[in-house]
Amino acid sequence: MLAEAALETSKDAVAALLPLPLQQIYQRDWYAITGRHISVDEMGACVADTNPAGVAALARTKPTSTEENAAFGALMDNFGKCLRAGVKLQASRPALRAALSDALFQRLNAPTPAPTAGTAPAVEAAKN
């Protein structure tokens, strides 16, 4: 709820966020403090990166409302693309909503730098 409130006060900055390309790995320092399973936070970060407008739309809805159902429905394709292969999503709607809002808040306030040649996975570096 804190992340959603903070996003509400930063509407213009949130609206200016552009979708980023899908990455193979989503590692963020803030995962350690959420208490959620890492796969939920990874998926949240991925969805916040690739569809920030969809996460913002969800955050603007009231929990358990028809609008929330529609916003979750609009994000289903993102969930499928962002969930690690072989992982079954097991999170309540409130927990999933919190993960998405936290991820969008973090993207806005503490963005993760784009991978560079020095930080790219070894497989990518070996291709160069």
C-alpha positions in Angstrom: 0.0 0.0 0.0 2.9 2.3 0.7 4.3 1.8 -2.8 0.9 2.4 -4.4 0.5 5.7 -2.4 4.0 6.8 -3.5 3.2 5.9 -7.1 0.0 8.0 -6.9 2.0 11.1 -5.8 4.4 10.5 -8.7 1.7 10.0 -11.5 3.6 12.1 -14.1 6.9 10.4 -13.6 5.2 7.0 -13.6 3.4 7.9 -16.9 6.7 8.9 -18.5 8.2 5.4 -17.9 8.7 3.6 -21.2 8.6 -0.2 -21.6 12.0 -1.8 -21.5 13.0 -4.9 -23.4 12.6 -8.3 -21.8 15.8 -9.5 -20.0 16.9 -13.0 -19.3 17.7 -12.3 -15.7 16.1 -9.9 -13.2 18.3 -9.5 -10.1 17.5 -6.6 -7.7 19.0 -5.9 -4.3 15.6 -5.0 -2.8 14.3 -8.6 -3.2 15.9 -9.6 0.1 13.7 -7.3 2.1 10.3 -8.2 0.7 9.7 -11.5 2.4 8.2 -12.9 -0.8 9.4 -15.8 -2.8 12.1 -14.6 -5.2 10.2 -15.8 -8.3 7.3 -13.4 -7.4 9.7 -10.4 -7.1 11.5 -11.4 -10.3 8.3 -11.6 -12.2 7.1 -8.3 -10.6 10.4 -6.5 -11.7 10.0 -8.0 -15.2 6.4 -6.8 -15.6 7.2 -3.4 -14.2 10.0 -3.1 -16.7 8.1 -4.4 -19.7 4.7 -2.9 -19.0 4.9 0.0 -16.5 1.6 1.4 -17.7 -0.2 -1.8 -17.0 1.2 -2.0 -13.4 0.3 1.7 -12.9 -3.3 1.0 -14.1 -3.5 -1.9 -11.6 -2.2 0.3 -8.7 -4.9 2.9 -9.4 -7.7 0.3 -8.9 -9.4 -0.6 -5.6 -8.7 -4.1 -4.4 -11.3 -6.7 -5.2 -13.0 -4.3 -7.7 -14.2 -5.1 -11.2 -11.5 -2.6 -12.4 -8.8 -4.6 -10.5 -10.0 -7.8 -12.2 -9.7 -6.1 -15.6 -6.3 -4.7 -14.8 -5.0 -8.2 -13.7 -6.5 -9.7 -16.9 -4.6 -7.1 -19.0 -1.4 -8.2 -17.3 -1.8 -12.0 -17.8 0.3 -12.1 -21.0 3.1 -10.3 -19.1 2.9 -12.8 -16.3 3.4 -15.6 -18.7 6.4 -14.0 -20.4 8.0 -12.9 -17.1 7.6 -16.0 -15.0 10.6 -18.2 -14.9 10.3 -21.4 -16.9 9.1 -24.3 -14.8 7.9 -22.0 -11.9 4.2 -22.0 -10.9 3.0 -18.7 -9.7 1.6 -19.1 -6.1 0.8 -15.7 -4.7 -2.5 -14.2 -3.6 -3.8 -11.2 -5.4 -2.8 -8.8 -2.6 0.7 -10.2 -2.6 1.0 -10.1 -6.4 -0.4 -6.5 -6.4 2.2 -5.6 -3.8 5.0 -7.2 -5.7 4.1 -5.3 -8.9 3.7 -2.0 -7.1 7.0 -2.4 -5.2 8.7 -3.2 -8.5 7.3 -0.2 -10.2 8.2 2.0 -7.2 11.8 0.7 -7.3 12.0 1.2 -11.0 11.0 4.8 -10.6 13.1 5.6 -7.5 16.1 3.3 -7.7 16.4 2.1 -11.3 18.7 -0.7 -12.0 21.4 0.2 -14.5 21.2 -1.4 -17.9 23.7 -4.3 -18.4 27.0 -3.4 -19.9 29.7 -5.5 -21.4 31.4 -5.6 -17.9 28.2 -6.8 -16.2 26.6 -8.9 -18.9 26.5 -12.6 -18.3 29.6 -14.5 -19.4 27.8 -16.2 -22.2 27.0 -12.8 -23.8 30.5 -11.5 -23.2 31.9 -14.6 -24.9 29.8 -13.9 -28.0 31.6 -10.5 -28.5 
